[in-house]
Amino acid sequence: QVQLVESGGGFVQAGGSLRLSCAASGTIYSTNVMGWYRQAPGKQRELVARITGDGSTNYADSVKGRVTISRDNAKNTVFLQMSGLKPEDTAVYYCYAWNWPRDYWGQGTQVTVSS
């Protein structure tokens, strides 16, 4: 069993920066995948970024160049560093983990970007 606890959401102005953190507890295997999804009002939940246990990453086209996902395996924590934030980045951001054999989700953290 894995529990995901998110932090770092908040209110920022357009062009600002924010770092989200997600700490995982439980038995974590090196084969796991962790990532961040977001859901804005009236839109489907979408992938923002993900990272594998060995550090391979991929990003949504809408955030490439503006976000970086990283992880600290010793602390079982994944980060999402965001810069150049835009109003369209406003959403609830959810931490995600696949850790065999199950998927896990955090409770979500609100990110609001003003213009």
Helices and strands as residue ranges (DSSP letters): E 2-7, E 10-13, E 18-26, E 33-39, E 46-52, E 57-59, E 67-72, E 77-82, G 87-89, E 91-99, E 102-105, E 109-114
